[in-house]
Amino acid sequence: EVITFSEADYEGVRLPHDDPVVVTLLMELFTMNRILLDSGSSGDILYKHAFDQLRIPADQLKPVKTPLVGFAGKTIHPLGSIKLSVVAGTAPCQTQVEMT
């Protein structure tokens, strides 16, 4: 699905801009607010606090051996990976995908 923006979405935005895009998504039947879309990133990251709020047992995480390296060079070892159902949009313009 193509994501489009109307003139109303540009209210208060000075063009050209490089502002981050922040959305709300339905994830595993829970509404997740303040999701940052980073089109330059190759990783979909869910912080532990958000994962805990989904109340998914930690034993459903699959081990991950590849560390993540941040912009400051700090290395972080993920707790694991998991596939989650994500719904974006509202009916009738809605899509559901499974994300890792």
C-alpha positions as CSV (number, residue, x, y, z in Angstrom):
1,E,0.0,0.0,0.0
2,V,1.2,3.5,-0.8
3,I,1.2,5.9,2.1
4,T,0.1,9.4,1.2
5,F,-0.2,12.7,3.0
6,S,-2.7,15.4,2.5
7,E,-2.2,19.2,2.8
8,A,-3.5,19.0,6.4
9,D,-0.6,16.7,7.3
10,Y,1.8,19.5,6.4
11,E,0.3,22.0,8.7
12,G,3.1,23.7,10.7
13,V,5.9,21.9,8.7
14,R,8.4,24.1,6.9
15,L,9.4,22.6,3.6
16,P,11.8,21.1,2.7
17,H,12.0,19.1,5.8
18,D,13.8,16.0,7.2
19,D,11.5,15.6,10.2
20,P,11.0,12.0,11.5
21,V,7.7,10.3,10.8
22,V,6.0,9.0,14.0
23,V,2.9,6.8,13.7
24,T,0.5,4.7,15.8
25,L,0.1,1.1,14.9
26,L,-1.9,-1.9,16.2
27,M,0.5,-4.6,17.3
28,E,-0.7,-7.9,18.6
29,L,-4.1,-6.2,19.4
30,F,-2.4,-3.5,21.4
31,T,-2.2,0.1,20.2
32,M,1.5,1.2,20.1
33,N,2.0,5.0,20.0
34,R,5.0,7.0,19.0
35,I,6.5,4.6,16.6
36,L,9.4,6.2,14.7
37,L,9.7,5.3,11.0
38,D,13.3,5.3,10.0
39,S,13.6,4.5,6.3
40,G,17.4,4.5,6.6
41,S,17.4,1.7,9.1
42,S,17.5,-2.0,8.3
43,G,16.3,-3.1,11.8
44,D,12.8,-3.1,13.3
45,I,13.5,-2.6,17.0
46,L,11.0,-3.1,19.9
47,Y,12.3,-1.9,23.3
48,K,12.0,-4.3,26.2
49,H,9.5,-2.1,28.0
50,A,7.1,-2.2,25.0
51,F,7.7,-5.9,24.6
52,D,6.8,-6.5,28.3
53,Q,3.6,-4.5,27.9
54,L,2.5,-6.8,25.1
55,R,2.6,-9.6,27.7
56,I,4.2,-12.1,25.3
57,P,6.2,-14.8,27.2
58,A,10.0,-14.2,26.8
59,D,10.5,-17.8,25.8
60,Q,8.8,-17.0,22.5
61,L,11.9,-14.9,21.6
62,K,14.2,-16.7,19.1
63,P,18.0,-16.2,19.8
64,V,19.9,-13.6,17.8
65,K,23.6,-13.8,17.5
66,T,24.2,-10.5,15.6
67,P,24.8,-7.4,17.8
68,L,23.4,-4.0,16.9
69,V,25.8,-1.0,16.7
70,G,24.4,2.5,17.3
71,F,25.5,5.8,15.8
72,A,27.8,6.4,18.8
73,G,29.5,3.0,18.2
74,K,27.9,1.4,21.3
75,T,27.2,-2.3,20.8
76,I,23.9,-3.8,22.0
77,H,23.0,-7.5,22.1
78,P,19.3,-8.0,21.4
79,L,17.3,-10.3,23.7
80,G,16.0,-12.1,20.6
81,S,13.6,-11.8,17.7
82,I,9.9,-12.5,17.3
83,K,7.3,-12.3,14.6
84,L,4.4,-10.0,15.5
85,S,1.2,-9.1,13.7
86,V,1.0,-5.4,12.8
87,V,-2.0,-3.4,11.5
88,A,-1.5,0.0,9.9
89,G,-4.3,2.4,8.9
90,T,-8.0,2.3,9.4
91,A,-10.6,0.5,7.4
92,P,-11.1,0.5,4.5
93,C,-7.5,1.7,3.9
94,Q,-5.8,-0.8,6.2
95,T,-3.1,-3.4,5.9
96,Q,-1.9,-6.2,8.2
97,V,1.6,-7.6,8.0
98,E,3.8,-9.9,10.0
99,M,7.0,-8.2,11.1
100,T,10.1,-9.7,12.7
